[in-house]
């Protein structure tokens, strides 16, 4: 990931409220396209311009070729608010972020994809199954309404549930149900996104089921797939996380964290 500064220069007099609304809308549209990551974008006010600091999956994430129509419309709103399109200044690599998937676009595509996140991650929730590296959302076909907002909103909900269950003080069991059961509303939404993405890309897309608890490590190792009841245990962990994988159900999961080495 890379840190960039976006400078929005004023070309005419404008109000703070008008400029703020246009910048916030522009950053939101970039986020829903997957061109910038996270939810907080520090923005400072200067004499005649504004500066926002963002994190991008790649150095060229903000190139116009990666924009959605909604980003283009948000850029027009900047002009209407008296602001020029932002000037970009690359600050360097983000030391604490995940590296973007190395699979190039075109023929050398991932063998499979995975919808996965946690409360610790702000990167794309779509990962390459071969490298377990995040795939920028703008590399993928838009799932609805011209961008990837539905994927981002699913990610926010999943991470909120993960945070609640990790805290272990409020709504822990309800949160665990949402991220660990195939019949939860969150899982149904996520698996629907996976199916739509697979249809659009032609690449198998798997959904991650979180697992904690259980009676023993031995019982955990033989638990069947919750989707079809088949044996789905892997001979060796995949990416040091996933111990189960069901191809027909497009599901992956881990050995309960209570018993995982």
C-alpha positions as CSV (number, residue, x, y, z in Angstrom):
1,X,0.0,0.0,0.0
2,X,1.1,3.6,-0.6
3,X,0.5,6.9,1.2
4,X,-0.5,9.8,-1.0
5,X,-1.4,13.4,-0.4
6,X,-4.2,15.0,-2.3
7,X,-4.1,18.8,-2.7
8,X,-7.4,20.5,-3.6
9,X,-6.7,24.0,-4.8
10,X,-9.4,26.7,-4.9
11,X,-9.8,28.4,-8.3
12,X,-12.5,30.8,-7.0
13,X,-14.0,31.9,-3.7
14,X,-15.9,29.1,-1.9
15,X,-17.4,28.5,1.5
16,X,-15.9,26.1,3.9
17,X,-19.1,24.0,4.0
18,X,-19.3,23.8,0.2
19,X,-15.7,22.7,-0.1
20,X,-15.9,20.3,2.8
21,X,-19.0,18.6,1.3
22,X,-17.4,18.2,-2.1
23,X,-14.2,16.8,-0.7
24,X,-15.9,14.3,1.6
25,X,-18.1,13.1,-1.2
26,X,-15.1,12.7,-3.5
27,X,-13.2,10.7,-0.9
28,X,-16.3,8.5,-0.3
29,X,-16.6,7.7,-4.0
30,X,-12.9,6.8,-4.1
31,X,-13.4,4.5,-1.1
32,X,-16.4,2.8,-2.6
33,X,-14.4,2.1,-5.8
34,X,-11.5,0.7,-3.7
35,X,-9.1,3.4,-4.8
36,X,-8.4,4.5,-1.3
37,X,-8.6,2.4,1.9
38,X,-9.8,2.9,5.4
39,X,-12.4,5.2,6.8
40,X,-10.5,8.2,8.2
41,X,-8.8,10.7,5.9
42,X,-7.1,13.6,7.8
43,X,-7.8,16.8,5.8
44,X,-6.1,20.1,6.7
45,X,-7.1,23.6,5.7
46,X,-4.5,25.9,4.2
47,X,-4.4,29.3,2.5
48,X,-6.3,28.7,-0.8
49,X,-6.2,24.9,-0.7
50,X,-7.0,21.7,1.3
51,X,-4.7,18.6,1.8
52,X,-6.1,15.1,2.4
53,X,-3.9,12.1,3.3
54,X,-4.9,8.7,2.0
55,X,-3.7,5.1,1.6
56,X,-4.0,3.5,-1.8
57,X,-3.5,-0.2,-2.8
58,X,-1.0,0.8,-5.6
59,X,1.0,3.8,-6.7
60,X,-1.4,4.4,-9.7
61,X,-4.7,3.6,-7.9
62,X,-6.0,7.1,-8.5
63,X,-5.4,7.0,-12.2
64,X,-8.5,7.9,-14.2
65,X,-8.6,4.4,-15.7
66,X,-9.5,3.0,-12.3
67,X,-12.3,5.5,-11.7
68,X,-16.0,4.6,-11.6
69,X,-18.6,7.0,-13.1
70,X,-19.5,8.0,-9.6
71,X,-15.9,9.1,-9.0
72,X,-16.1,11.2,-12.2
73,X,-19.3,12.8,-11.0
74,X,-17.8,13.5,-7.6
75,X,-14.9,15.3,-9.4
76,X,-17.4,17.4,-11.2
77,X,-18.9,18.4,-7.9
78,X,-15.4,19.5,-6.8
79,X,-15.4,21.9,-9.7
80,X,-18.9,23.1,-8.9
81,X,-17.6,23.9,-5.3
82,X,-14.7,26.0,-6.7
83,X,-12.0,23.3,-6.3
84,X,-9.7,21.9,-8.9
85,X,-9.2,18.1,-9.3
86,X,-6.6,17.1,-6.7
87,X,-2.9,17.1,-7.3
88,X,-1.2,13.9,-6.2
89,X,2.0,13.6,-4.2
90,X,3.3,10.1,-3.4
91,X,4.7,10.0,0.1
92,X,5.9,6.4,-0.1
93,X,5.0,2.9,1.0
94,X,2.8,2.3,4.1
95,X,5.0,0.2,6.4
96,X,2.0,-1.3,8.3
97,X,-0.2,-2.3,5.4
98,X,-0.7,-5.5,3.4
99,X,1.0,-5.8,0.1
100,X,-1.3,-5.8,-3.0
101,X,-1.8,-9.0,-4.9
102,X,1.0,-9.6,-7.4
103,X,-1.2,-11.3,-10.0
104,X,-1.3,-9.0,-13.0
105,X,-4.5,-8.1,-14.8
106,X,-5.3,-10.0,-18.0
107,X,-4.7,-13.6,-18.7
108,X,-2.6,-14.5,-15.6
109,X,-5.5,-14.2,-13.2
110,X,-5.9,-15.7,-9.7
111,X,-6.9,-19.4,-9.7
112,X,-9.5,-18.5,-7.0
113,X,-10.6,-15.6,-4.9
114,X,-11.6,-15.3,-1.3
115,X,-13.9,-12.9,0.6
116,X,-12.0,-12.4,3.9
117,X,-11.4,-9.6,6.4
118,X,-10.9,-9.0,10.1
119,X,-11.1,-6.0,12.5
120,X,-7.4,-5.5,12.0
121,X,-7.5,-5.0,8.2
122,X,-8.4,-2.0,6.1
123,X,-7.3,-3.5,2.8
124,X,-9.6,-4.9,0.1
125,X,-11.7,-7.8,1.5
126,X,-11.3,-9.7,-1.8
127,X,-8.1,-11.7,-1.7
128,X,-6.2,-13.8,-4.2
129,X,-6.5,-17.5,-3.2
130,X,-3.1,-18.3,-4.5
131,X,-1.2,-15.6,-2.7
132,X,-3.6,-14.5,0.1
133,X,-2.9,-10.9,-0.9
134,X,-5.7,-8.3,-1.3
135,X,-7.0,-7.6,-4.8
136,X,-7.8,-3.9,-5.4
137,X,-11.6,-3.7,-5.9
138,X,-11.2,-1.5,-9.0
139,X,-9.6,-4.4,-10.7
140,X,-12.9,-6.3,-10.4
141,X,-16.2,-5.7,-12.1
142,X,-18.6,-3.5,-10.2
143,X,-21.2,-5.6,-8.4
144,X,-24.0,-3.1,-8.1
145,X,-24.8,0.6,-9.0
146,X,-21.4,1.1,-10.7
147,X,-19.0,0.5,-7.8
148,X,-18.1,-1.7,-4.9
149,X,-20.0,0.0,-2.1
150,X,-21.9,-3.2,-1.2
151,X,-18.6,-5.1,-0.6
152,X,-17.3,-2.2,1.5
153,X,-20.4,-2.1,3.6
154,X,-20.3,-5.9,4.1
155,X,-16.7,-5.5,5.2
156,X,-17.6,-2.8,7.7
157,X,-20.3,-5.0,9.3
158,X,-18.0,-8.0,9.4
159,X,-15.2,-6.1,11.1
160,X,-17.7,-4.5,13.6
161,X,-18.9,-8.0,14.6
162,X,-15.3,-9.2,14.8
163,X,-14.4,-6.3,17.1
164,X,-17.4,-7.1,19.3
165,X,-16.5,-10.7,19.7
166,X,-12.8,-10.0,20.3
167,X,-13.8,-7.5,23.0
168,X,-16.0,-10.2,24.6
169,X,-18.1,-7.8,26.7
170,X,-21.1,-6.7,24.6
171,X,-23.1,-8.7,22.0
172,X,-20.4,-11.3,21.8
173,X,-22.6,-14.3,21.0
174,X,-24.7,-12.4,18.4
175,X,-21.5,-11.2,16.7
176,X,-20.1,-14.7,16.6
177,X,-23.2,-16.0,15.0
178,X,-23.0,-13.4,12.3
179,X,-19.4,-14.2,11.3
180,X,-19.3,-17.9,12.0
181,X,-22.6,-19.4,10.8
182,X,-23.8,-20.0,7.2
183,X,-27.4,-19.0,8.0
184,X,-26.6,-15.6,9.5
185,X,-27.7,-12.4,7.6
186,X,-24.1,-11.3,7.3
187,X,-23.0,-14.7,5.8
188,X,-25.9,-14.7,3.4
189,X,-25.0,-11.2,2.2
190,X,-21.3,-12.2,1.8
191,X,-22.0,-15.4,0.0
192,X,-24.4,-13.6,-2.4
193,X,-21.5,-11.1,-3.1
194,X,-19.2,-14.1,-3.8
195,X,-21.7,-15.7,-6.2
196,X,-22.2,-12.4,-8.1
197,X,-18.4,-11.8,-8.3
198,X,-17.9,-15.3,-9.5
199,X,-20.5,-14.9,-12.2
200,X,-18.9,-11.6,-13.4
201,X,-15.3,-12.8,-13.3
202,X,-15.5,-16.5,-14.1
203,X,-13.2,-17.1,-11.1
204,X,-14.3,-19.3,-8.2
205,X,-14.9,-17.1,-5.1
206,X,-14.9,-18.6,-1.6
207,X,-16.4,-17.2,1.6
208,X,-14.6,-17.4,5.0
209,X,-16.4,-18.7,8.1
210,X,-14.8,-17.7,11.4
211,X,-14.5,-20.5,13.9
212,X,-13.9,-20.4,17.7
213,X,-15.1,-22.6,20.5
214,X,-15.8,-26.3,20.1
215,X,-15.4,-29.2,22.6
216,X,-11.9,-30.5,21.6
217,X,-9.2,-30.3,19.0
218,X,-10.0,-33.9,17.9
219,X,-13.7,-33.1,17.3
220,X,-12.8,-29.9,15.6
221,X,-10.6,-31.7,13.1
222,X,-13.4,-34.0,11.9
223,X,-16.3,-31.5,11.9
224,X,-18.1,-31.6,8.5
225,X,-18.8,-28.8,6.1
226,X,-21.7,-26.8,7.5
227,X,-23.0,-26.3,4.0
228,X,-23.2,-29.9,2.7
229,X,-22.0,-32.1,5.5
230,X,-19.1,-33.5,3.6
231,X,-15.5,-33.9,4.8
232,X,-13.7,-30.7,4.0
233,X,-10.6,-30.9,6.2
234,X,-7.3,-30.1,4.4
235,X,-4.2,-32.2,4.9
236,X,-2.2,-29.0,5.7
237,X,-3.2,-25.5,6.6
238,X,-3.7,-23.1,3.7
239,X,-1.9,-19.8,4.2
240,X,-1.4,-20.8,7.8
241,X,-5.0,-19.9,8.5
242,X,-7.5,-22.2,6.7
243,X,-7.8,-25.8,7.8
244,X,-11.0,-26.5,5.9
245,X,-12.1,-25.9,2.3
246,X,-15.3,-27.1,0.5
247,X,-15.2,-26.6,-3.2
248,X,-18.9,-27.2,-4.0
249,X,-20.0,-24.9,-1.2
250,X,-17.3,-22.3,-1.8
251,X,-16.4,-22.2,1.9
252,X,-13.2,-22.0,3.9
253,X,-12.7,-22.0,7.6
254,X,-10.1,-22.4,10.3
255,X,-9.6,-24.9,13.1
256,X,-11.2,-23.4,16.2
257,X,-8.8,-20.7,17.4
258,X,-9.2,-22.4,20.9
259,X,-7.3,-25.4,19.6
260,X,-5.1,-24.1,16.8
261,X,-1.4,-24.3,17.3
